[in-house]
Amino acid sequence: MDSITPGTRPARALTRRRGTAYIRLHYKTLRFPARQDDQQHRAMLAEAQTVLHTWCRQSEWAAPTITGGRGAHLFTDDGRSILDMSSLAECSNLGHQHPQVIEAIRAQAAKLCFVTSAWGAEPRARLAELLLEKSDLSGGRVFFTLGGADANEHAVKFARQAAARPAGWVITRDRSYHGASYAAMALSGDSRTAQQVDAAAYRVIHVPPPYAYRCPFKTRSAEDCGTAAAARIAATMDAQGAQQFAAVLMEPNAGTNGIVAPENFWPALRELTRTRGVYLIADEVMSGFGRCGEWFAWQRYGRENAPDMMSLAKGLTGAHAPLGAVVVAAPVARLLEEQALLTGLTYSGHPLSCAAGVAAIESYQREGLIERSRALGATLLRALQELQAQHTIIGDVRGGHGLFAVVELVRNRDTREPLAPWPQLHPGLRRLLKEALDAGVSFAARGNLILLAPPLVIAERELADALNLLGRLLGPLAQTLRTEESS
Ligand SMILES: Cc1ncc(COP(=O)(O)O)c(C=O)c1O
């Protein structure tokens, strides 16, 4: 995931004084006695200087070291407990260090760590069965990957193969994120990486998103925005001839880009792809496993709106082990049945990860977490709407179908001018994140959006406290803007 959490921020200074080593972070000085120091100190020193960290300037990386976690909390090596309001990268849906998942990995490790896909493996078979059951795509099949990007790449491969359109075009949205491999970058409509890849060379076309609050089709009606966005996809296909297209790949409901599709968008998309004989791929990497209040976000729209394929990762193991998957519906599986599948990944269906996946699904079910997410999502949305009523800096709040909601910050509610041009992070918002972290809560932000996606096990009290804190910090941020504007 690519949002900014308060752990990554500038102003790192590393100094050594006699007998003591210091790493000075922006918000705190961690102090290690030099003798017992060295292992811990060296680890931090090494990481800041040896690891290439994602989505940041290396010179600015200065995050605390996490040594453990439980439920919605992470523990730092200086003894702090941090409430995680983003499930790290919207992936730790089950909370941190879920005991049953850990035990399943331990038991599987003792039995069998690895066999390739050329051999059968019990947890792989069981996980495929569970995924087909939960998605109601019985008669389908599951291809296992290592994460979300390669799941999306493979979904596109399978769509082209099943459609017998090896060079078929794929339609995705502007301002989407589907992963960081080259093909996934091409699929993504991400301004930060657009220069790194020639999307057309991957036969990908981007279309405007159904972003109701800032609708590219110049309407303020969410429904009209959904209709217009779907109509643009239909028109794009019709202009070239639908037989030139292999698939449309999109997130059904909410995405890490902070867009929550209007209710009519996905059903309209299903209808127009079905009538044109083009596969519909749901990217459920972030939205799956309860995040949007269903096992899979498309289920919100009913069985008749099931995709032809879906890509999964993140919540699939609750991030306890790396794993992704492509689930293909029965008609696609039938088409692929007698054709060679000329692709593979050494670790496809790795038994340790699949054992984690089985235990994760059993835990979602046993603990009623999908229903819990739906109920708490409604609470979250209501609380954010109350904050919006108090703070004019909040332009829009959306989501809340499950424990995923977006707060969009603006300079002016009438003009909807964002805090900073997308995708920049306003320094005042950066400061808010730091102050929240100092108070023990980690929020994630992207551009002018605060993304709320806590683990589905978060206690109601913890959720309420985090939102109260957010409310308290929004006042000073609004004041910063007023000062900026008057100077
Ligand atoms: C919707 C979506 N698709 C795909 C990906 C890529 O997943 P991964 O980082 O596991 O490759 C992400 C990651 O944030 C995502 O949010």
The ligand as an SDF file (V2000), in Angstrom:
LIG
                    3D

 16 16  0  0  0  0  0  0  0  0999 V2000
   -6.5290   -2.5150   -4.5280 C   0  0  0  0  0  0  0  0  0  0  0  0
   -5.1220   -3.0260   -4.5190 C   0  0  0  0  0  0  0  0  0  0  0  0
   -4.7160   -3.8510   -5.4970 N   0  0  0  0  0  0  0  0  0  0  0  0
   -3.4690   -4.3450   -5.5360 C   0  0  0  0  0  0  0  0  0  0  0  0
   -2.5460   -4.0100   -4.5760 C   0  0  0  0  0  0  0  0  0  0  0  0
   -1.1610   -4.5700   -4.6440 C   0  0  0  0  0  0  0  0  0  0  0  0
   -0.9900   -5.5640   -3.6890 O   0  0  0  0  0  0  0  0  0  0  0  0
    0.4960   -6.0260   -3.2870 P   0  0  0  0  0  0  0  0  0  0  0  0
    1.1260   -4.8640   -2.5960 O   0  0  0  0  0  0  0  0  0  0  0  0
    0.2670   -7.2070   -2.3980 O   0  0  0  0  0  0  0  0  0  0  0  0
    1.1980   -6.3930   -4.5370 O   0  0  0  0  0  0  0  0  0  0  0  0
   -2.9280   -3.1560   -3.5240 C   0  0  0  0  0  0  0  0  0  0  0  0
   -1.9700   -2.7720   -2.4840 C   0  0  0  0  0  0  0  0  0  0  0  0
   -2.1140   -1.8120   -1.7670 O   0  0  0  0  0  0  0  0  0  0  0  0
   -4.2540   -2.6480   -3.5040 C   0  0  0  0  0  0  0  0  0  0  0  0
   -4.6740   -1.8180   -2.5420 O   0  0  0  0  0  0  0  0  0  0  0  0
  1  2  1  0
  2  3  1  0
  2 15  2  0
  3  4  2  0
  4  5  1  0
  5  6  1  0
  5 12  2  0
  6  7  1  0
  7  8  1  0
  8  9  2  0
  8 10  1  0
  8 11  1  0
 12 13  1  0
 12 15  1  0
 13 14  2  0
 15 16  1  0
M  END
$$$$
